[in-house]
Amino acid sequence: MGVMRADSSTPVGRGVLEVVSEVSGNELEKVKLEYLDGLLVGRETYVLTRKTGSAAYQYDDVGNLVVQIRKDRAGKIIETKEYTYIEVSI
C-alpha cells in the first residue's frame, strides 16, 4: 500500500514543500514545490531518487500566471508557455 507524506515543517506559501510517495518505506516519487509570497515559483520531480524534470513559474503584479518554463532532468528547456489575460467587464 502506498503512502504520501508532506514535510509539514514548512508552511505552504513560503519555502519548499516536499510531497513523497512511498511503498513499504521505499520512496517512489518526490515532488519539491517552491513557494514565494504564496505563489508556486518552482517544481522539481524525482522518481526513485532520480530527477525527471522541473518547472519554473512567473506571475504578474496581481498574481496571474504569465510564464511556465518546463525543463528536462539535465535542466534544458523543453517547453515555454506564456499566458495573457484580458479584463472583462460584466
C-alpha positions, 0 to 999 in steps of 0.5 A: 500500500502506498503512502504520501507524506508532506514535510509539514515543517514548512508552511505552504506559501513560503519555502519548499514543500516536499510531497513523497510517495512511498511503498513499504518505506521505499520512496517512489516519487518526490515532488519539491514545490517552491513557494514565494509570497504564496505563489508556486515559483518552482517544481522539481520531480524525482522518481526513485531518487532520480530527477525527471524534470522541473518547472519554473513559474512567473506571475504578474503584479496581481498574481496571474500566471504569465510564464511556465518554463518546463525543463528536462532532468539535465535542466534544458528547456523543453517547453515555454508557455506564456499566458495573457489575460484580458479584463472583462467587464460584466 
